């Protein structure tokens, strides 16, 4: 599976760690930056291209990173077709896939250890959408809203 990953400066070390670990696990990781540490960089620069790449690449998933993950989730969700979920434990990461069919995971690099972030990323990538009709119905309601209100 291809994984599109991006970060700002706040989770630069986490991004480098996840690229290495996920690649070792057999994922094809596409790194959308940042490619070096710059304390003045801005997360939309990197997160939006990664989110767009997920939508262009069916079957892929995305991971976006920042200090908290909040702004990165917001930025990713600006991209039509993206369902980005913020997680702070493995249950949240699992539910993002099972209930929400999230295609982008947002993590805060300042919020947990590298190892705990990897555990969340692995659960997210390994968990399928449940396809339960109630979740399908709710996602359809969101898609209908998006189609009705966006050009
Ligand atoms: O998490 C983030 C956005 O939600 C950013 O990574 C965070 O705001 C960056 O903070 P600073 O510029 O103070 O390093």
Backbone and ligand atoms as CSV (ligand in chain L), in Angstrom:
chain,resi,resn,atom,element,x,y,z
A,1,UNK,N,N,0.850,-1.199,0.000
A,1,UNK,CA,C,0.000,0.000,0.000
A,1,UNK,C,C,0.883,1.246,0.000
A,2,UNK,N,N,0.424,2.268,-0.786
A,2,UNK,CA,C,1.145,3.533,-0.766
A,2,UNK,C,C,0.623,4.426,0.360
A,3,UNK,N,N,1.548,5.073,1.038
A,3,UNK,CA,C,1.213,5.970,2.152
A,3,UNK,C,C,1.813,7.336,1.857
A,4,UNK,N,N,0.962,8.346,1.751
A,4,UNK,CA,C,1.422,9.718,1.519
A,4,UNK,C,C,1.580,10.389,2.875
A,5,UNK,N,N,2.775,10.878,3.152
A,5,UNK,CA,C,3.069,11.423,4.468
A,5,UNK,C,C,3.588,12.853,4.345
A,6,UNK,N,N,3.254,13.682,5.324
A,6,UNK,CA,C,3.734,15.070,5.317
A,6,UNK,C,C,3.767,15.598,6.739
A,7,UNK,N,N,4.626,16.578,6.953
A,7,UNK,CA,C,4.732,17.226,8.256
A,7,UNK,C,C,5.220,18.657,8.099
A,8,UNK,N,N,4.998,19.450,9.134
A,8,UNK,CA,C,5.744,20.698,9.265
A,8,UNK,C,C,6.939,20.428,10.180
A,9,UNK,N,N,7.594,21.516,10.637
A,9,UNK,CA,C,8.779,21.356,11.475
A,9,UNK,C,C,8.500,20.637,12.796
A,10,UNK,N,N,7.249,20.795,13.299
A,10,UNK,CA,C,6.958,20.358,14.664
A,10,UNK,C,C,7.000,18.844,14.844
A,11,UNK,N,N,6.863,18.112,13.735
A,11,UNK,CA,C,6.931,16.650,13.835
A,11,UNK,C,C,7.951,16.109,12.823
A,12,UNK,N,N,8.966,16.934,12.521
A,12,UNK,CA,C,9.938,16.515,11.507
A,12,UNK,C,C,10.628,15.204,11.902
A,13,UNK,N,N,11.050,15.085,13.149
A,13,UNK,CA,C,11.708,13.844,13.583
A,13,UNK,C,C,10.758,12.659,13.519
A,14,UNK,N,N,9.507,12.891,13.886
A,14,UNK,CA,C,8.520,11.796,13.814
A,14,UNK,C,C,8.320,11.354,12.374
A,15,UNK,N,N,8.252,12.325,11.469
A,15,UNK,CA,C,8.071,11.961,10.049
A,15,UNK,C,C,9.241,11.112,9.561
A,16,UNK,N,N,10.465,11.510,9.889
A,16,UNK,CA,C,11.631,10.728,9.466
A,16,UNK,C,C,11.554,9.307,10.041
A,17,UNK,N,N,11.141,9.208,11.284
A,17,UNK,CA,C,11.024,7.904,11.956
A,17,UNK,C,C,9.939,7.042,11.279
A,18,UNK,N,N,8.777,7.637,11.013
A,18,UNK,CA,C,7.693,6.860,10.397
A,18,UNK,C,C,8.054,6.423,8.981
A,19,UNK,N,N,8.718,7.293,8.230
A,19,UNK,CA,C,9.137,6.895,6.868
A,19,UNK,C,C,10.023,5.645,6.955
A,20,UNK,N,N,10.969,5.662,7.877
A,20,UNK,CA,C,11.896,4.524,8.015
A,20,UNK,C,C,11.147,3.268,8.468
A,21,UNK,N,N,10.350,3.389,9.490
A,21,UNK,CA,C,9.685,2.207,10.062
A,21,UNK,C,C,8.621,1.641,9.115
A,22,UNK,N,N,7.835,2.509,8.502
A,22,UNK,CA,C,6.778,2.017,7.606
A,22,UNK,C,C,7.365,1.422,6.333
A,23,UNK,N,N,8.451,2.000,5.857
A,23,UNK,CA,C,9.139,1.421,4.692
A,23,UNK,C,C,9.656,0.021,5.040
A,24,UNK,N,N,10.221,-0.130,6.217
A,24,UNK,CA,C,10.727,-1.443,6.653
A,24,UNK,C,C,9.599,-2.468,6.762
A,25,UNK,N,N,8.392,-1.981,7.031
A,25,UNK,CA,C,7.241,-2.889,7.131
A,25,UNK,C,C,6.664,-3.224,5.759
A,26,UNK,N,N,7.182,-2.602,4.705
A,26,UNK,CA,C,6.741,-2.945,3.354
A,26,UNK,C,C,5.830,-1.929,2.707
A,27,UNK,N,N,5.525,-0.835,3.397
A,27,UNK,CA,C,4.699,0.210,2.787
A,27,UNK,C,C,5.541,1.033,1.812
A,28,UNK,N,N,4.875,1.485,0.739
A,28,UNK,CA,C,5.529,2.397,-0.202
A,28,UNK,C,C,5.211,3.815,0.269
A,29,UNK,N,N,6.158,4.423,0.925
A,29,UNK,CA,C,5.910,5.726,1.549
A,29,UNK,C,C,6.343,6.841,0.603
A,30,UNK,N,N,5.406,7.744,0.314
A,30,UNK,CA,C,5.705,8.914,-0.519
A,30,UNK,C,C,5.799,10.120,0.420
A,31,UNK,N,N,6.982,10.715,0.467
A,31,UNK,CA,C,7.275,11.792,1.414
A,31,UNK,C,C,7.026,13.149,0.752
A,32,UNK,N,N,6.014,13.859,1.243
A,32,UNK,CA,C,5.660,15.165,0.676
A,32,UNK,C,C,6.307,16.324,1.451
A,33,UNK,N,N,7.314,16.014,2.264
A,33,UNK,CA,C,8.022,17.046,3.015
A,33,UNK,C,C,7.414,17.254,4.395
A,34,UNK,N,N,7.969,18.140,5.138
A,34,UNK,CA,C,9.118,18.961,4.847
A,34,UNK,C,C,10.371,18.110,4.676
A,35,UNK,N,N,11.297,18.553,3.825
A,35,UNK,CA,C,12.505,17.757,3.616
A,35,UNK,C,C,13.671,18.208,4.479
A,36,UNK,N,N,13.479,19.281,5.254
A,36,UNK,CA,C,14.486,19.681,6.238
A,36,UNK,C,C,13.787,20.452,7.343
A,37,UNK,N,N,14.446,20.600,8.468
A,37,UNK,CA,C,13.844,21.305,9.607
A,37,UNK,C,C,13.932,22.811,9.411
A,38,UNK,N,N,12.776,23.472,9.435
A,38,UNK,CA,C,12.715,24.928,9.352
A,38,UNK,C,C,11.612,25.377,10.308
A,39,UNK,N,N,12.000,25.964,11.420
A,39,UNK,CA,C,11.041,26.320,12.474
A,39,UNK,C,C,9.980,27.302,12.005
A,40,UNK,N,N,10.214,27.943,10.845
A,40,UNK,CA,C,9.259,28.932,10.331
A,40,UNK,C,C,8.337,28.372,9.253
A,41,UNK,N,N,8.449,27.095,8.945
A,41,UNK,CA,C,7.595,26.585,7.858
A,41,UNK,C,C,6.149,26.434,8.326
A,42,UNK,N,N,5.245,26.253,7.367
A,42,UNK,CA,C,3.796,26.255,7.633
A,42,UNK,C,C,3.178,24.947,7.149
A,43,UNK,N,N,2.378,24.321,8.001
A,43,UNK,CA,C,1.868,22.980,7.675
A,43,UNK,C,C,1.028,22.893,6.400
A,44,UNK,N,N,0.244,23.932,5.997
A,44,UNK,CA,C,-0.528,23.742,4.755
A,44,UNK,C,C,0.354,23.455,3.532
A,45,UNK,N,N,1.569,24.012,3.536
A,45,UNK,CA,C,2.490,23.824,2.411
A,45,UNK,C,C,2.700,22.345,2.107
A,46,UNK,N,N,2.751,21.536,3.136
A,46,UNK,CA,C,3.081,20.110,2.970
A,46,UNK,C,C,1.847,19.217,3.059
A,47,UNK,N,N,0.925,19.597,3.933
A,47,UNK,CA,C,-0.238,18.740,4.199
A,47,UNK,C,C,-1.192,18.718,3.012
A,48,UNK,N,N,-1.429,19.869,2.413
A,48,UNK,CA,C,-2.412,19.904,1.318
A,48,UNK,C,C,-1.950,19.061,0.126
A,49,UNK,N,N,-0.691,19.161,-0.329
A,49,UNK,CA,C,-0.264,18.270,-1.418
A,49,UNK,C,C,-0.361,16.785,-1.058
A,50,UNK,N,N,-0.074,16.434,0.179
A,50,UNK,CA,C,-0.181,15.021,0.576
A,50,UNK,C,C,-1.639,14.568,0.543
A,51,UNK,N,N,-2.533,15.428,1.028
A,51,UNK,CA,C,-3.956,15.087,1.019
A,51,UNK,C,C,-4.474,14.963,-0.412
A,52,UNK,N,N,-4.042,15.880,-1.271
A,52,UNK,CA,C,-4.454,15.800,-2.687
A,52,UNK,C,C,-3.942,14.509,-3.326
A,53,UNK,N,N,-2.756,14.107,-2.944
A,53,UNK,CA,C,-2.184,12.878,-3.512
A,53,UNK,C,C,-2.996,11.658,-3.103
A,54,UNK,N,N,-3.506,11.648,-1.892
A,54,UNK,CA,C,-4.338,10.520,-1.446
A,54,UNK,C,C,-5.591,10.419,-2.317
A,55,UNK,N,N,-6.211,11.554,-2.598
A,55,UNK,CA,C,-7.441,11.545,-3.405
A,55,UNK,C,C,-7.139,11.095,-4.838
A,56,UNK,N,N,-5.984,11.493,-5.360
A,56,UNK,CA,C,-5.592,11.119,-6.736
A,56,UNK,C,C,-5.157,9.668,-6.853
A,57,UNK,N,N,-4.920,9.014,-5.724
A,57,UNK,CA,C,-4.280,7.697,-5.704
A,57,UNK,C,C,-5.181,6.711,-4.944
A,58,UNK,N,N,-6.225,6.194,-5.619
A,58,UNK,CA,C,-7.173,5.322,-4.927
A,58,UNK,C,C,-6.471,4.115,-4.295
A,59,UNK,N,N,-6.889,3.804,-3.079
A,59,UNK,CA,C,-6.281,2.682,-2.367
A,59,UNK,C,C,-5.155,3.098,-1.446
A,60,UNK,N,N,-4.662,4.318,-1.650
A,60,UNK,CA,C,-3.605,4.809,-0.764
A,60,UNK,C,C,-4.228,5.416,0.494
A,61,UNK,N,N,-3.387,5.667,1.486
A,61,UNK,CA,C,-3.806,6.376,2.695
A,61,UNK,C,C,-2.780,7.457,2.991
A,62,UNK,N,N,-3.173,8.420,3.831
A,62,UNK,CA,C,-2.273,9.515,4.170
A,62,UNK,C,C,-2.039,9.611,5.664
A,63,UNK,N,N,-0.879,10.151,6.021
A,63,UNK,CA,C,-0.561,10.480,7.417
A,63,UNK,C,C,-0.005,11.894,7.425
A,64,UNK,N,N,-0.666,12.782,8.167
A,64,UNK,CA,C,-0.178,14.158,8.267
A,64,UNK,C,C,0.176,14.447,9.722
A,65,UNK,N,N,1.246,15.209,9.886
A,65,UNK,CA,C,1.851,15.387,11.212
A,65,UNK,C,C,2.113,16.854,11.488
A,66,UNK,N,N,1.980,17.210,12.755
A,66,UNK,CA,C,2.352,18.543,13.206
A,66,UNK,C,C,2.574,18.476,14.699
A,67,UNK,N,N,2.589,19.630,15.331
A,67,UNK,CA,C,2.796,19.631,16.767
A,67,UNK,C,C,1.644,18.963,17.499
A,68,UNK,N,N,0.431,19.420,17.208
A,68,UNK,CA,C,-0.759,18.825,17.819
A,68,UNK,C,C,-1.507,17.902,16.878
A,69,UNK,N,N,-1.388,18.156,15.583
A,69,UNK,CA,C,-2.188,17.434,14.589
A,69,UNK,C,C,-3.497,18.146,14.265
A,70,UNK,N,N,-3.849,19.145,15.061
A,70,UNK,CA,C,-5.132,19.845,14.834
A,70,UNK,C,C,-5.163,20.574,13.491
A,71,UNK,N,N,-4.208,21.458,13.292
A,71,UNK,CA,C,-4.192,22.241,12.057
A,71,UNK,C,C,-3.999,21.354,10.840
A,72,UNK,N,N,-3.252,20.279,11.018
A,72,UNK,CA,C,-2.981,19.367,9.906
A,72,UNK,C,C,-4.268,18.634,9.511
A,73,UNK,N,N,-5.065,18.242,10.513
A,73,UNK,CA,C,-6.358,17.627,10.211
A,73,UNK,C,C,-7.263,18.626,9.487
A,74,UNK,N,N,-7.290,19.852,9.973
A,74,UNK,CA,C,-8.126,20.883,9.346
A,74,UNK,C,C,-7.690,21.106,7.897
A,75,UNK,N,N,-6.381,21.220,7.692
A,75,UNK,CA,C,-5.868,21.471,6.338
A,75,UNK,C,C,-6.221,20.323,5.400
A,76,UNK,N,N,-6.018,19.108,5.853
A,76,UNK,CA,C,-6.302,17.941,4.997
A,76,UNK,C,C,-7.782,17.882,4.643
A,77,UNK,N,N,-8.638,18.247,5.605
A,77,UNK,CA,C,-10.077,18.165,5.349
A,77,UNK,C,C,-10.588,19.253,4.415
A,78,UNK,N,N,-9.737,20.208,4.058
A,78,UNK,CA,C,-10.115,21.194,3.040
A,78,UNK,C,C,-10.091,20.586,1.640
A,79,UNK,N,N,-9.430,19.451,1.500
A,79,UNK,CA,C,-9.294,18.817,0.181
A,79,UNK,C,C,-10.507,17.924,-0.055
A,80,UNK,N,N,-11.199,18.181,-1.141
A,80,UNK,CA,C,-12.403,17.421,-1.444
A,80,UNK,C,C,-12.074,15.931,-1.563
A,81,UNK,N,N,-12.853,15.114,-0.880
A,81,UNK,CA,C,-12.632,13.670,-0.935
A,81,UNK,C,C,-11.813,13.150,0.229
A,82,UNK,N,N,-11.270,14.062,1.014
A,82,UNK,CA,C,-10.477,13.644,2.178
A,82,UNK,C,C,-11.376,13.546,3.412
A,83,UNK,N,N,-11.157,12.482,4.163
A,83,UNK,CA,C,-11.740,12.346,5.497
A,83,UNK,C,C,-10.560,12.147,6.434
A,84,UNK,N,N,-10.128,13.227,7.060
A,84,UNK,CA,C,-8.951,13.178,7.933
A,84,UNK,C,C,-9.391,13.113,9.383
A,85,UNK,N,N,-8.776,12.208,10.140
A,85,UNK,CA,C,-9.120,12.014,11.550
A,85,UNK,C,C,-7.884,12.216,12.412
A,86,UNK,N,N,-8.077,12.932,13.509
A,86,UNK,CA,C,-7.012,13.123,14.501
A,86,UNK,C,C,-7.083,11.979,15.503
A,87,UNK,N,N,-5.947,11.380,15.791
A,87,UNK,CA,C,-5.925,10.287,16.781
A,87,UNK,C,C,-4.891,10.586,17.859
A,88,UNK,N,N,-5.207,10.144,19.075
A,88,UNK,CA,C,-4.256,10.273,20.180
A,88,UNK,C,C,-4.082,8.962,20.930
A,89,UNK,N,N,-4.708,7.900,20.413
A,89,UNK,CA,C,-4.427,6.553,20.915
A,89,UNK,C,C,-4.829,5.558,19.827
A,90,UNK,N,N,-4.539,4.297,20.036
A,90,UNK,CA,C,-4.776,3.309,18.975
A,90,UNK,C,C,-6.268,3.030,18.772
A,91,UNK,N,N,-7.075,3.264,19.810
A,91,UNK,CA,C,-8.525,3.072,19.634
A,91,UNK,C,C,-9.061,4.118,18.663
A,92,UNK,N,N,-8.623,5.372,18.846
A,92,UNK,CA,C,-9.038,6.434,17.922
A,92,UNK,C,C,-8.580,6.121,16.496
A,93,UNK,N,N,-7.378,5.606,16.353
A,93,UNK,CA,C,-6.854,5.282,15.019
A,93,UNK,C,C,-7.673,4.152,14.383
A,94,UNK,N,N,-8.050,3.162,15.185
A,94,UNK,CA,C,-8.854,2.038,14.659
A,94,UNK,C,C,-10.250,2.510,14.277
A,95,UNK,N,N,-10.876,3.292,15.149
A,95,UNK,CA,C,-12.239,3.767,14.862
A,95,UNK,C,C,-12.269,4.693,13.649
A,96,UNK,N,N,-11.190,5.430,13.432
A,96,UNK,CA,C,-11.123,6.311,12.255
A,96,UNK,C,C,-11.309,5.512,10.976
A,97,UNK,N,N,-10.787,4.313,10.954
A,97,UNK,CA,C,-10.956,3.453,9.772
A,97,UNK,C,C,-12.293,2.703,9.830
A,98,UNK,N,N,-12.579,2.040,10.951
A,98,UNK,CA,C,-13.764,1.175,11.037
A,98,UNK,C,C,-15.058,1.962,10.871
A,99,UNK,N,N,-15.181,3.106,11.528
A,99,UNK,CA,C,-16.444,3.859,11.516
A,99,UNK,C,C,-16.457,4.975,10.478
A,100,UNK,N,N,-15.307,5.598,10.248
A,100,UNK,CA,C,-15.284,6.834,9.448
A,100,UNK,C,C,-14.661,6.658,8.076
A,101,UNK,N,N,-14.123,5.478,7.811
A,101,UNK,CA,C,-13.409,5.255,6.548
A,101,UNK,C,C,-12.449,6.410,6.275
A,102,UNK,N,N,-11.793,6.869,7.325
A,102,UNK,CA,C,-10.839,7.978,7.162
A,102,UNK,C,C,-9.734,7.552,6.210
A,103,UNK,N,N,-9.373,8.462,5.307
A,103,UNK,CA,C,-8.266,8.150,4.395
A,103,UNK,C,C,-6.995,8.924,4.747
A,104,UNK,N,N,-7.087,9.757,5.761
A,104,UNK,CA,C,-5.901,10.468,6.262
A,104,UNK,C,C,-5.924,10.436,7.790
A,105,UNK,N,N,-4.792,10.109,8.372
A,105,UNK,CA,C,-4.613,10.123,9.829
A,105,UNK,C,C,-3.762,11.335,10.186
A,106,UNK,N,N,-4.201,12.072,11.202
A,106,UNK,CA,C,-3.424,13.214,11.680
A,106,UNK,C,C,-2.904,12.907,13.082
A,107,UNK,N,N,-1.619,13.152,13.277
A,107,UNK,CA,C,-0.987,12.872,14.577
A,107,UNK,C,C,-0.209,14.091,15.045
A,108,UNK,N,N,-0.176,14.276,16.349
A,108,UNK,CA,C,0.602,15.363,16.937
A,108,UNK,C,C,1.939,14.851,17.438
A,109,UNK,N,N,2.983,15.332,16.807
A,109,UNK,CA,C,4.317,14.857,17.168
A,109,UNK,C,C,4.763,15.282,18.563
A,110,UNK,N,N,4.125,16.319,19.104
A,110,UNK,CA,C,4.494,16.783,20.443
A,110,UNK,C,C,3.627,16.136,21.525
A,111,UNK,N,N,2.791,15.202,21.117
A,111,UNK,CA,C,1.778,14.668,22.035
A,111,UNK,C,C,2.092,13.278,22.561
A,112,UNK,N,N,3.000,12.562,21.897
A,112,UNK,CA,C,3.297,11.206,22.354
A,112,UNK,C,C,4.685,10.780,21.865
A,113,UNK,N,N,5.111,9.614,22.315
A,113,UNK,CA,C,6.415,9.097,21.917
A,113,UNK,C,C,6.387,8.669,20.452
A,114,UNK,N,N,7.585,8.522,19.883
A,114,UNK,CA,C,7.693,8.007,18.513
A,114,UNK,C,C,7.041,6.631,18.420
A,115,UNK,N,N,7.274,5.800,19.401
A,115,UNK,CA,C,6.760,4.429,19.384
A,115,UNK,C,C,5.232,4.406,19.429
A,116,UNK,N,N,4.643,5.263,20.266
A,116,UNK,CA,C,3.178,5.298,20.338
A,116,UNK,C,C,2.589,5.833,19.029
A,117,UNK,N,N,3.253,6.798,18.414
A,117,UNK,CA,C,2.770,7.314,17.127
A,117,UNK,C,C,2.847,6.224,16.061
A,118,UNK,N,N,3.919,5.454,16.069
A,118,UNK,CA,C,4.031,4.343,15.105
A,118,UNK,C,C,2.917,3.332,15.331
A,119,UNK,N,N,2.623,3.030,16.579
A,119,UNK,CA,C,1.549,2.060,16.870
A,119,UNK,C,C,0.226,2.559,16.299
A,120,UNK,N,N,-0.045,3.856,16.429
A,120,UNK,CA,C,-1.289,4.418,15.875
A,120,UNK,C,C,-1.283,4.349,14.356
A,121,UNK,N,N,-0.150,4.679,13.758
A,121,UNK,CA,C,-0.054,4.630,12.295
A,121,UNK,C,C,-0.281,3.201,11.795
A,122,UNK,N,N,0.310,2.236,12.471
A,122,UNK,CA,C,0.158,0.830,12.036
A,122,UNK,C,C,-1.297,0.384,12.136
A,123,UNK,N,N,-1.946,0.689,13.247
A,123,UNK,CA,C,-3.358,0.304,13.409
A,123,UNK,C,C,-4.203,0.944,12.313
A,124,UNK,N,N,-3.941,2.217,12.052
A,124,UNK,CA,C,-4.707,2.931,11.017
A,124,UNK,C,C,-4.525,2.255,9.656
A,125,UNK,N,N,-3.301,1.931,9.314
A,125,UNK,CA,C,-3.021,1.357,7.986
A,125,UNK,C,C,-3.531,-0.076,7.855
A,126,UNK,N,N,-3.612,-0.784,8.966
A,126,UNK,CA,C,-3.987,-2.203,8.921
A,126,UNK,C,C,-5.490,-2.436,9.054
A,127,UNK,N,N,-6.233,-1.428,9.500
A,127,UNK,CA,C,-7.654,-1.636,9.801
A,127,UNK,C,C,-8.520,-1.296,8.598
A,128,UNK,N,N,-9.388,-2.216,8.170
A,128,UNK,CA,C,-10.298,-1.890,7.065
A,128,UNK,C,C,-11.539,-1.142,7.555
A,129,UNK,N,N,-12.186,-0.452,6.647
A,129,UNK,CA,C,-13.511,0.130,6.928
A,129,UNK,C,C,-14.480,-1.018,7.178
A,130,UNK,N,N,-15.358,-0.860,8.138
A,130,UNK,CA,C,-16.273,-1.954,8.505
A,130,UNK,C,C,-17.300,-2.257,7.420
A,131,UNK,N,N,-17.621,-1.249,6.591
A,131,UNK,CA,C,-18.695,-1.342,5.577
A,131,UNK,C,C,-20.064,-1.499,6.229
A,132,UNK,N,N,-20.174,-1.305,7.514
A,132,UNK,CA,C,-21.472,-1.394,8.190
A,132,UNK,C,C,-22.429,-0.365,7.590
A,133,UNK,N,N,-23.684,-0.793,7.286
A,133,UNK,CA,C,-24.619,0.132,6.623
A,133,UNK,C,C,-24.828,1.451,7.354
A,134,UNK,N,N,-24.775,1.432,8.679
A,134,UNK,CA,C,-25.014,2.707,9.381
A,134,UNK,C,C,-23.862,3.682,9.149
A,135,UNK,N,N,-22.656,3.152,9.039
A,135,UNK,CA,C,-21.517,4.041,8.766
A,135,UNK,C,C,-21.509,4.483,7.304
A,136,UNK,N,N,-21.859,3.568,6.418
A,136,UNK,CA,C,-21.956,3.921,4.993
A,136,UNK,C,C,-22.990,5.028,4.816
A,137,UNK,N,N,-24.125,4.891,5.515
A,137,UNK,CA,C,-25.200,5.904,5.410
A,137,UNK,C,C,-24.704,7.270,5.871
A,138,UNK,N,N,-23.982,7.301,6.979
A,138,UNK,CA,C,-23.523,8.587,7.526
A,138,UNK,C,C,-22.475,9.244,6.622
A,139,UNK,N,N,-21.613,8.415,6.059
A,139,UNK,CA,C,-20.612,8.969,5.137
A,139,UNK,C,C,-21.277,9.504,3.870
A,140,UNK,N,N,-22.333,8.810,3.433
A,140,UNK,CA,C,-23.079,9.277,2.257
A,140,UNK,C,C,-23.727,10.635,2.552
A,141,UNK,N,N,-24.215,10.826,3.765
A,141,UNK,CA,C,-24.807,12.112,4.137
A,141,UNK,C,C,-23.763,13.237,4.042
A,142,UNK,N,N,-22.553,12.938,4.469
A,142,UNK,CA,C,-21.482,13.932,4.366
A,142,UNK,C,C,-21.131,14.225,2.917
A,143,UNK,N,N,-21.058,13.165,2.115
A,143,UNK,CA,C,-20.729,13.329,0.693
A,143,UNK,C,C,-21.826,14.124,-0.014
A,144,UNK,N,N,-23.072,13.841,0.330
A,144,UNK,CA,C,-24.182,14.586,-0.283
A,144,UNK,C,C,-24.094,16.069,0.064
A,145,UNK,N,N,-23.757,16.353,1.312
A,145,UNK,CA,C,-23.603,17.765,1.732
A,145,UNK,C,C,-22.482,18.426,0.935
A,146,UNK,N,N,-21.371,17.699,0.825
A,146,UNK,CA,C,-20.229,18.249,0.094
A,146,UNK,C,C,-20.598,18.522,-1.354
A,147,UNK,N,N,-21.302,17.577,-1.969
A,147,UNK,CA,C,-21.666,17.751,-3.380
A,147,UNK,C,C,-22.657,18.888,-3.566
A,148,UNK,N,N,-23.510,19.096,-2.574
A,148,UNK,CA,C,-24.525,20.128,-2.698
A,148,UNK,C,C,-23.982,21.527,-2.455
A,149,UNK,N,N,-22.883,21.620,-1.749
A,149,UNK,CA,C,-22.425,22.946,-1.311
A,149,UNK,C,C,-21.096,23.386,-1.918
A,150,UNK,N,N,-20.384,22.477,-2.545
A,150,UNK,CA,C,-19.086,22.864,-3.107
A,150,UNK,C,C,-19.157,22.914,-4.624
A,151,UNK,N,N,-18.485,23.873,-5.186
A,151,UNK,CA,C,-18.479,23.998,-6.651
A,151,UNK,C,C,-17.693,22.849,-7.269
L,1,LIG,O1,O,0.335,21.573,15.372
L,1,LIG,C1,C,0.379,22.481,14.601
L,1,LIG,C2,C,-0.855,23.041,13.996
L,1,LIG,O2,O,-1.997,22.477,14.558
L,1,LIG,C3,C,1.681,23.120,14.271
L,1,LIG,O3,O,2.641,22.111,14.086
L,1,LIG,C4,C,2.087,24.033,15.401
L,1,LIG,O4,O,1.107,25.062,15.560
L,1,LIG,C5,C,3.463,24.666,15.177
L,1,LIG,O5,O,3.787,25.464,16.280
L,1,LIG,P1,P,5.098,26.383,16.336
L,1,LIG,O6,O,5.083,27.259,15.122
L,1,LIG,O7,O,4.937,27.142,17.620
L,1,LIG,O8,O,6.294,25.448,16.338
